[in-house]
Amino acid sequence: MNNEKYMFLTDAQLKYEIEKCENCAEKPCKNACPAGCSPMDFILACKVGLPSDFRRAAARILTANPLGGVCGVTCPEKHCMSACVYKGLNTPVNIPAVQATIIETAKRLDVLPKLSKIQKNGKKIAVIGAGPSGLAAAVALGRLGYTITLLEQKEKPGGMCLLIPDARLPKEVIQSDIQFLLSRGDITLKLGVKTSDPLELLKQGFASVAVCTGLDTPFRLGIENEDLAVPGLVYLENPAQYPMTGKVAVIGGGATALDCAATAVANGAVSVELIALENLKEMPLTAKERQALLDYNIEISGRTRVTRIIKEGDAVAGLETIKVSLAPGKTFSLKNLSDIPGSQNTRREFQHMIVAIGAKPGFQKIDHPAIFYSGDYLNGPTTVVEAVASGKNTAAIIHQYLEKGEKLNIENPIKSAYILEGYNPRPVSLETDFFGRPIKSPFLLSAAPPSDGLEQMKAAYEAGWPGGIMKTAFDNLPIHIPAKYMHLFNPDTYGNCDNVSEHPLDRVRREVETLVKLYPDRLTMASTGGSVTGNDETDRQSWQGNTKKLESAGVMGIEYSLSCPQGGDGTEGDIVSQNAALTAKILDWIMEVSDPAIPKLFKLTGAVTSIAVIMNAIRQVLDKYPTKKAGVTLANTFPTIIFRKGNKTTWEEGIVVGMSGDGVTPISYLTLANAMSGASGIAISGNGGPMDYKAAADFLALGAKTVQFCTLVMKYGYPVIDHIEEGVSHLMQDRGIGSMKELIGRAQPKPVTDFMALSADKGISAVHEELCLSCGNCTRCPYLAVTLNTDKRPVTDASKCIGCGICTLKCFSGALYLRERTKEESAALIASGGSEPF
């Protein structure tokens, strides 16, 4: 068994699980997590895959669950995975493995999150027991300003986690989690200290004591010669002390019994058999633990009770058993079991026996208002994550008691929503301005369905959006909004065939007035346009009249739709801004009456022969009005055609839709890059494409002063603003960028590397054989350079491979990569007619 591969995902596996996640608005996975960790959020946080993303994702995990690495490896399916919506479709997202891999990657990249310094409150608290519950309680209290003394009778912290074999939980994972949390507060760990009297600790000046000692006293079977059996917890603590080379019987059906059995196999036992009262289905094991039964070839005897250990001299010589039955219609419990007469059996093949049937607290409970109990000591046997939740709850209860003298009622003792204090999700300020008006970040809602009305804008503002542009509206015009106007090209690329809002401009004016009053700190804008009939006087009045209506409502900016890709803009062509002269004429009408204090944005398109020509025409108009604020919006959705089932009998119905989202991002990049060469200082608000924070940062680096979003919000909802802002802020921190002023235009003045300047050094494809799944897809190489050997592994012909890289991009398992060529491989390519680098 490849333990590392078993616990942590490969890059390709991680990508698959991340892309599978639906990022559900209800967050059922978070609701199912005892520690209140949100898989939806940490999965979305690391979607781009940069080091700063793993820092953000790890922060989402560790501030909710300071033993996030351990829990990622050990968590059962019954928590988050059981709540995953994909469970009802095929298989759930492997959330624990994703979590474990994120934490492991953050450690490897040295990007574990940092927490701010804490202000001490002068009060001391003692925590007895450095298992999961005690560790969680210690760090939660430490972050609240308390000075913590953590007392552990063993020589290492970790509690029962230390007894889980490395094959299921590497000690390095435990140690690094503990190192993280102990460094996040004023916590002194004292090892080898047995404490049995919390009252004495109170006398020493501790304001409170948390007892988190767990279940440390093994249950006994109460049968003859039981002293010859090794208690499971004792065996796991030091298996080398109990060599077992013969056949081993492990009594018990839980995870501890499995760990004992697996450890015995790993240490040389001839064979191991689990003897349990449960049948296999009833055993409280995770899917990975059940797989371990097969991996270690562990036999199982269910519905069996051991009645006596047979003794020869001082050694085990076998055991006696009897079969048991479960009362019909009853769930498994000891009280519902009964012996089956006549089913006694003597088995003399066993030379060793381990008893792992559970444990109880060994610590004597003391009733005192300043002494609190936590973890398995309080709740009985639980999972690691439930113990962490209990520790966080105990910290909250103690804090309430010490600060207010009141008891905090916790509805569920093994479920906690507490988040460790001191993490800054936005380490670099994103503050900027929109034509002189301060805004907390440059990210705005585009004029689109998510901004089509008062309620939508309020929802956006409550979620944290700095501003938005209400969907394009007119007065006194018939509006046609087709049914089913939204379309999907793929999960990240949408299309729409609507033009504008069905709401009249007068309604939008009233909604603008309300929004400005309720949210004076937000940038509330609106979008409109005018007629393009060819009658200049009528058209001028239309554009100017709509402008004055919105200005009188107190709008903070107006955007003009000059580029609706679905058409309908008038006689001069489907998209006004494809015509430089018409664009300039309309701009002049608007700027002529424009209030200098209210910025104007003119929405252009990337669907032009040269955006620089349009920008130059706009520049000439704006130069006539040097005291008035104006800019452009680029690059909008892109005009495309899509076929769908309609009323046509000869073929499917073709309709023009504006493609948006990930599919148009590269188009928008190029449009922005080209626009800057002809912009001459024109302010640009970027839109059309960005589906993650990195694309938004790219827009800013190309020179956009703000970035607008539509498809991203339709997919992830208004709360996605947090991920956009956090992602950009952390990216800026990693790259040493201290402000928006430094980020905007950072890719200029030459954002595009010239074709002839691209490197001609040709790599060659190679394979990580341990990742190869022998699908043979790489043999579809367009240069016929890849074949398969007898083991169905790819072999690359150096004389044919020109290093295009398509095979590495298509390889879904991540097995293929490009490496540097040897001199001999370069010579082979040249000899076959390939070009030399120059």
N, C-alpha and C positions, 0 to 999 in steps of 0.2 A: 504493500500500500504506500503510495506517495503521499506522506502526511501533509506536506506543504501544499500540494495540489488539492488535497482533500479539503483543506481549511480555507485557502485563499484562492480567489478567482484569477484566471489569466486576464490579460488586457481585453482579449476578445470576449471572454465570458462576462466580464464586468460590463462591457459595452452592450452586450446582448440584454443583460438584466436591466440596465438603466433604460434602454430604449423600449423595453417591454412595459415598464411602469407607466400607468395611465395618469399619474399625478392627480389623483382623485380629489375633487373639491371637498368631499366629506372627510377625507383623511381617515378611513377606517383602520388603516394600519397603525396610525398614531393612537387612536382611541383604544386599540387592543394592546398597546405597549404598557406594561406596568410602570415603567419609568417615565412615561410621557414623551418618549423620543418620537420624532416625526420622520419616518422613512421617506415619505413623499418629498419632504424638504431637503433631506441630505442627499437623496438621489438626484433631485433637480439641481442641487448646488454643484455637484461634481460632473454634470453632463458634458461640459466643454472639455474637461480633462486636464487643465493646466495645474501646476503645483498649487497656485492660490485657491483653486477650486477644492482641492483635497483639504486644505486648511479650513475653508469655510464649512465643508461637509463634516469634517472631524469636529469642528466647533459645535455644529448642530447636534452631533451625537454626544460628545463628552460633557457639554454643559447640562444635558438632560440625564445622561447616564455616565458618571465618571469611570465606570468599569465597562465602557463601550466596546473595547477590544475583546475582553473576556466574554461578554455577552454575545458578541457577534459570532464567536466560535461555538458557544455552548447553548445558545437559546433554542428552545424546542419550537416546533411548528405551531403549537397551540396558541401562541400569542399573535404577533403581527402577520405571519404567513397564513394563519387560519382566517384572517379578516381580509386578505387581499382579494380584490374583486375577480382576479383571474382564477381563483380557486373554483368559481362557478362556471368557468369557460374551458380551461384546460389545466394548466399548472400555475400555482402562484409564483410571483417574483420571489427569488431566493434572497429575501431581505437580510437574514442574518449573515449570509456569506458576503453580500454587498457591504454590509456594515463592517465586518471583520476586515475586508480587503481595503476599505477606505482608511481605517485606522492604521493598518499595516503599511499602506502606501504613504500616509502622512508621516509616519515614523521614519520610513526609508528616505523620504525627501526632506526630512527635518523641518516639517511645516506644521507641527502640532500647534494648536491655537494658544495664544498667550492671554492671560487674564490680568486685569489691572491690579495694582497694589490695593490692599484692603486697609481700612481704617479700624484699628483695634478698639474694642469697647471696654477693655479692662477686666473682663470676666473670664474665668477659667472653667473649662468643662473636661471631665474625664470620660473617655470612651473605653469600655472594657471589651476587648475582642477585635482583632484586625481582620475579620472575614469581610465578605461583601457588604453586609449591613453596617458593620462598624466603620469600614472605610468610607462608605457613602455618607454616614452620619457625620464623620469627622470632617470631610471636605466641605459638606454643606454648612456645618456650623462654623468652620474656619472662614468660609467666604462671607459669613454674616458678622465677622469681626471678633469671634471668640478665640481665645488661646486654648488649643486642644492638646491634651496628653492622651495618646493612644497606647493602651496597655495590652500586650499580647504575651500569653504564656509560652507560645512556641518560639522557635529561634528565627522564624520567617513569617512575614505577614501574608495573608491570603486566605486563611481559614481553610474550609473544605475544598476550595478551588485547588489547593496544592496537592490534594489527593487524587485529582483527575489525571489519568496518565497523559504523558506527552503526546501520545498518538491522537488524543482528543483535544487536549489543551496544552500547547507548549508553555513551559515555564516562562519563556521570554515574553509572552503575551501578558501574563499575570504581572511580571515584574515591571514592564513598561507602563501598564495602566496604573499600577500603584505608585510608581515614580512620578507620573503626571499629577495624580491627585494629591500626593503628599506635599508637592511643591506649590500647591495653589492655596495655601493658607498657613497660618502659624500653628503647625502641627508637629509635635514631638512624638516620635515612635519609640517606645521602650519595649524591647523584646526579652523573652525569658522571664517575664514578670507575672507570677500567678497572683491574682487578686480575687479574694473571696468575700471581702467586706466593703461594700460601697459606702457604708456609713462612715468608715474611717477616712475615705477619700473626701467626704463632705467636711469632716473635721479638719482636713488639711487645707481647706480654703477653696475647694472646687464648688462652684455654684450649683452644679448639677452633675449627675452621673448617668451615662447611657450604657446599659448592659446589653451587649451584642455577642454573647458567647456561643450562640447556636446550639446544635444538638450534638453533644460531644461524648455522651455515655451510651455505648451500644446496647440495644435490647438483647436479651438472651432467650434461647429456646426453652430453657428449663428442662432439658433432657439429660439422661444418664451419660456421663463421660464428656459433657460439653466442654470441660476444661481443655480437652485435646484439640478443639477447634480454635482457629485464629479469628478474632473479630475482624470484620472487613475494614473498619477504619484503621485499626492497628496494622493490618497487613499493607494497606496502601501507603501508609506513612513511611514504611521501611521494608519493602518486599524482599530486599537482599537478606534480611535477617531471618526470613522464613523460606529457605530453598524448598521448592516443590517440583520434583522431577518425575513423579509418578502420575497417577490419575487423580484429579482434583474434583471434589464436589463443592460447589458454591451454593449456599442456601440463601435464596432471595431472588426477587424478580425485578428489582429496580436498577437505576443507573449505577449505584454503588456496587451492586452484585455484578453487573456487566463489567465495570472497571476492574474488579477483582479477578474475574475470569480472564479478561484480555491481558491483564498484567501477568497472570500465572502462565498463560500461553507464551507471552513474550519472554518469560524467564525460564522456559525450558520444560514446562509440564507436558507430559505425553498426551494428555487430553483433558478437557475440562467440561463439566456438565453443570448447568444451572438446574437446581431443584427448587420449584416455586409452587406456592398455592395458586397463583394466577395461571391462566393459560396465556399463550403468546400474545393474543389480541389485547388482553387486559394489562399486560406489563406496561408500566409507566415509562416508556422509552420513546425517544425521538426517532425519526426516520434514519438519521445517521447512526444512532445507537443500534437500531435493528439491523442495519447493514453491517455493523461491526460484528454481530453474531455470526453472520455468514463469512465475513472476512477472516475471522479468527477460528472458524469451524467449531463453534461452541454448541454443544448438544443441549437440549432443553427437555426437562421432564416437568410438565405442568400438572396442576391439580394433585400435587404430591406433598405430603407432610412427613418430615423426618421425625421419628419417634425415639431413636436411640443410636448412639455412636458405639460401634463395636471396638473393643480395646484389646490389643495384644501387647503385653509389656507396657511401655509408655507411649505407644504409637497407635494411630488410627488403623484399624484393620477392616473397615467397612461401615455400613450403616443399615438401619432398619427403617422402612417407610410404610406408609399406608396411603391409599388414594382417598381423595376427598371429592365431594360433589357440592355444587352450588344449587341452592334452593331454586326451583323453577320460578321464572319471572322476576328474580331478585338481581340487583346489581352486586358486583363483587365487594364483599367485606367479610371480615373474620366471623362475624356473628351469623352470616348467611351460609357458612360452610359446615359440612358435617362429614365425619369419617364414613367410608364405605366398608361395612363388615366383610371380612374375608379377603380384603385386598392387600393384606400385609405382604411385605417383600423384604428379603434380606439380600443386600448387595455387598459383596466382599471385595469388589475390584478397586475400591477407593483407598488411597494411602494418605490423602490429605483432605482437610475440610476447612472451609472458610464460611463464617456465618455473617451475612450482610442483610439483615432484615429490618434495619432502621436504627434510630438512636433517639435519646431523650436528653433534655437539659440536665447538666450536672451541677448547675449553679443554683443555689438556694435563693428563691425570690424573697425580697424584702419590700414591704409596703411603706413608701415614704414619698411625699409630694415632689421631692427633687430627684428621685430615682426613676428612670424610665427604661423600658424594655423594648427590644427591637429584633427584627429578623426572625430566623427560625425559632429562636427562643420563645418569641411571642406568638408566632403564627403557625408553628409546626413546619414540616418539610416543604420547602418552596424551591422555585428555580432561582438562579443567580440574580436575574433581573428583578424578580419579585423581592428578593432580599435587599437589593439596592433601593428599590422603591420604599421599602419599609424603613431603611436607614434615613432616606430623605424626609419621610414623614415624621420620624422621631426627631430629627433636627428641627423641623417646623414646630412640632409640639413643644420642645424644650425652649425654643426661641420665644414662642408665645407666653410660656410660663414665666420666663425670666424677665421679659419686657413688660408684660401686662398683668402677670399674676393670674392669668386665666387659662382654662383648659381649652385646647383647640380640638374640636371634634373632626376626626378624619373618617369619612364615609367608608372607605375601603383601605385597610391598613397596608395592603400590598399593591397599591396603585398611587402614584404621585405625579403631579404636574410641575413640581418645583424645578426651576432652572437656576443653575449656579450663576451668581452675580459676577460682573466684572468683565464680560466679553464685549468688545466693541465691534459690531458687525460692519461698521463703516470707518475703517481706520484713517482714511484720507477724505477730507471734505469734498463733496461734489457741488458745492455752492457755485452758482454762476449767475448770469443775468440774461434777460431777454430784452434787448434794446434799452438797457439801463434799469429794468425792473428786476430786483433780486428774486431768484428762485432756488430752492434747496438742491435741485439737481436738474440736468438738462433734458429730462425725459418727459414726454408729453403724450397724451392720447391723440391719435390722429382723428380727423373728421371721418367717422366711420360708425358702424353699428354700436360699438361700446360707448360712444359719446352722443347717441341720438336721443337726448332728452334729459330733463332735470334729474330724474331718479338715477339714471346711469351715471351722470356726472357726480352726484352726491356719493354714490357707492364707490366711485373711483377716488374721490377726495378722502373719504373715510379710510380707504385702504392705503393712502399715502401718496397718491399721484400729485406731483407739483402743479400740474396744469393740463389743459386739454382744449381741443378745438371741436366745438359742437358740429354735428354733421351738416353738410351743405343744405341750405334752405332758401326758398324763394317765396314771394307773395304773388298771388293772383295768376298762378300758372297751374295747369293740370299736371298732376304728378302720377306717373305710372310706376309702381313697384311690382315687378313680376313675382309670382308665387315661386317658391323653391329657388330663390335666386342665388343661394350659396352652393358652392361646389368644392370638392376636394380632389386635387391632383395627387397628393400623397398626404400623410399625416401632418406634415409641416408646411405644406403649400396649398393655399386656398384660392378660390376664384369667386367673383361675384358679378352679377349682371344687373345690379341696380345702379342708379345714377346719383340720386340725392335723397334727402330725408322727405318723408311724406308729411312732415310737420310744416305748417306755414311759418314764414319769417316772423310774423307778429308773435306767435307763440314762443319762438326761440328768443325773441327780445325779452319777453317777460321772464323766461327762465334764466337768461343772462343776468338780469337785474337781481333775481333771487340768489343766484350763485355768488355774485360779487358781494352781496350783503352778508351771506352766510360764511363765505370763505374768502375774506379780503386778502389773505396771504397767498392764494393760489392764482395761477395765470389762466383766467377764463377767457377763451376766445371763441369765435364763431366763424363759420364758413358760409359764403354765399357766392353769387355770380351775377349774371345778367343775360339779356337776350343778345343773340348774334343773328340778326335778320338781314343785314346788309343796309338797313336804314340807319345811318349813323346817329341821327338826332334821337330817334326812339331808343336805340341801343344805349346811347350815352346816358339818357335819363334813367334807364333801367339799372345800369351799373352804379351810377352815382346815387340814385335813390336808395338802393339796398345798402349802400355804404353809410349813408346818413342815418338810416333807421337803426343800424347796429351801433353806430357811434353814440347815438342819443341814449342807448340802453346802458351805457357805461362799460361796454366790452373793452377788454384789455388788449385786443388785437383782432384783426380780421384776415382770414385766408380766402383767396379767390380761386375757384375751381376753373382752371384753364385747360385741364388735361384729362377729363373723364374718359377712360379708355373704352368704355362701352358705347361712346358716341352720343349724339343728341345735342351737340353744342352749336349747331347752326349750319348755315349754308357754306361757310368757308372751309369745311372739312370736319371730320369727326372730332378732332382734338385741336382746339384753338392754338395751343402753344406750339404746334408744329409749324405754324405760320409766323415768322418773325415780325412781319409788318403788322399783322392783326394783333399780335400780342402787345407790341409797342403802343398801338392805338388805344387798346383797352386800358393798359397801364396809365397812359396819359390822362384818360378820362377820370380814372380813380384818383390819381395823385393830385389832379387839379383841385379836387374838393376835399382831399384828405385832411383830417385833423392831425396836425404834426405830432401830437402827444400819443396817438394810437397807431402802433406799427401795423404795416400791411405785408402779408406774405402772398406771393403769386405762385400757385401750384403748377409746376411744369411736369414734363414727362421725359422718360428716357427713350421713348419711341420716336426719335428724330435722327436725321442724318448726322447732324453735328449740334450738340447742346451748346457749344461755344458760340455759335452764330446767334442762338436765341439769347444767351447771356449778354452778348455784346449789344443786342438791340435793347434789352432791358436796361443795361448800363447807361445807354444814351438818354433814356427817358428819366431815370432816377437822377442823373446829373442835373436835370432841370429843376429839381426840388431838393436842394442840399440840406434844407432844415427839416425835412420830413423823413420819418423812419419807414424803411421798407426793405424787403428781402424776398427770397424765393423758397419754395419747398420742392425738394427733389428726392426720389424720382418717381414716386407714385406706383400704383399697380401697373402691370404691363399688359397691353392688349393681346389676347390669345383667343383661340376658338376651341370649343369643347363640344363633343357629340353626346347627346343624351336621347333617351326614348321619348318621342313626341308624337305628333299627329301625322307626320309624313309617312307615306306608304312606300316610297321608293328608297328611302334610307333613313338613318337616324337624323334627328334634328340638330343642326349645328347652330350654336349661339356664341356670340362674342362675350367673353368674361375678362374682367381685370384680374390677372394672376397676381397673388400676393404671397408673402411669406418667404420661406427659405429658397424657393425656386427663382425668385427675382433678386435675391441679395447680390449675386455677382454682377447683374446688370446695373443695379444701383451703385455698387462700388465704382464701376467704370464710368457711369454717368457723373458721379460726384468728382471723380478724379479729373475728367475732362472739363467739367464745369469750372473747376477752380482755375484752369488756365485762362478762361475768358471772363472770370468773375470780377476781377479788379476790385476786390474788397466787398462785393455784395454778400450780405449775410445769408447763409443757407440753413434751412431746417431740413434735416435728412429724414426721409421716410421711404417705405417700400422695401420690405425684406427682413429686417432684423428679427431673428427668432431666439436670440440669446444675448447675454450681456456683452460677449466678445464682439458680435456683429455691431452692436451699438457703439462699443469703444472704437471699432474700425471706422464707423461713420464719423465719429468725432475726430479721430486722428487724420482723416481725409480733409477735415476742415469744417464739417457741419457744426453749428453752434448749439443746436438742439437736435434731438432725435425723437421722431414720432413712431408710435406703435399702434397696430390694429390687430393683425392676425395672432400675434403672441398673446394678446389679452383675450381674444376669442378662444384660444386653446387653453390657457392656464388660469384665466380669471384675473380680476383686478389685483389680488394680492401678489401677483408676479413682480410688481414694482420693487418689492423687497429684494428679490433675487437679482434684478437688473442692477439696482444701486449697490448692493453688497458685492456683486461680482466685479463691477467696474472699480469700486473703491479698493478692493484687494488686489486687483490687477495693477492699479496705479501704485500701490504700496510696493509690490514686488518689483516694479520697474523703476522705482525711484522717482515717480511723478507726483509732485506735491500739490497740484491744483488743476482745476479744469482749464485754466489759462495755459498751463504747460501741456495738457493733453490735446486740446483742440488744434488741429493743423500739424500735429507731430509727424505725420507721414509725408508732409510736404517739405520741399518744393517738388521733388521728383518721386511721387508715390509708386510709379510703375518702372520696373527695371526694363531697359530696352532689350528687345529680342536678341540682338547680337551680343549683348553683355551677359546673357545667361550662360552658366557653366556648361562646357561640353565634355567634362570628365564623366565618362559613362561607367556607372556601377554595374554590378551583375547580381542576378537574383540568387539567393541562397535560402536554406530552410533550417528552422529549428525543428529537428525531427520529433522531439517529444511533444510538439504541438500539432504535428501533421495528422490529419484524419483520413488521408488517402482517398480524397474525393475525386482527384484527377482533374479538377477544374482548371488547374494551372496549365494543363496541356493545351488549353484553348488559346495559348499565346499566339498573337497575330504573326509573329516572326518564326513560329514553329521551333522555338528554342528550348522548350521544356518537354521532357519525356519522363516516364516513370521507370524506376528500377524494379528488380524482382520483389522488393519489399513494398512496392507501390508508393515509393517516396520520389519526389521530383528531383530530376537531374537536369542541370542547365548546360546547354552547349554554348561555350564562350564565343564561338565563331558566329553564332546567330543572335544571341541576346544583345540588344543595343541599350539595355538599361532604361527602358521607358517607364518601368515601375508599375504597369497596370496589373501584373499578377499579384504584387504585394498589396495593392489597394483592393483587389477582389477577394483575397484570401480571408474567408470569414472566421477562421480559427486563429489568425495572426501568426501562422507558421512561417510565411515567406517574408523576406526582407531583402534590401539591397545592401551589398557590401562593396568595398573597394576592390577593383580588379588587380590581379597580379600582372606582372609584366608579360608573362606567357599568355594570359587570357586577353590582354590588350593586343598582343601580336596576332593572336588567332582571329580576332575581329577584323583587324586591318587587312590580314591576308585574305579574308573572305570578301573584301571590298568595302568594309566599313570605313567610316571617316575617322581621321585623327583629330584630337582636340587642337584648336588653334587660338 
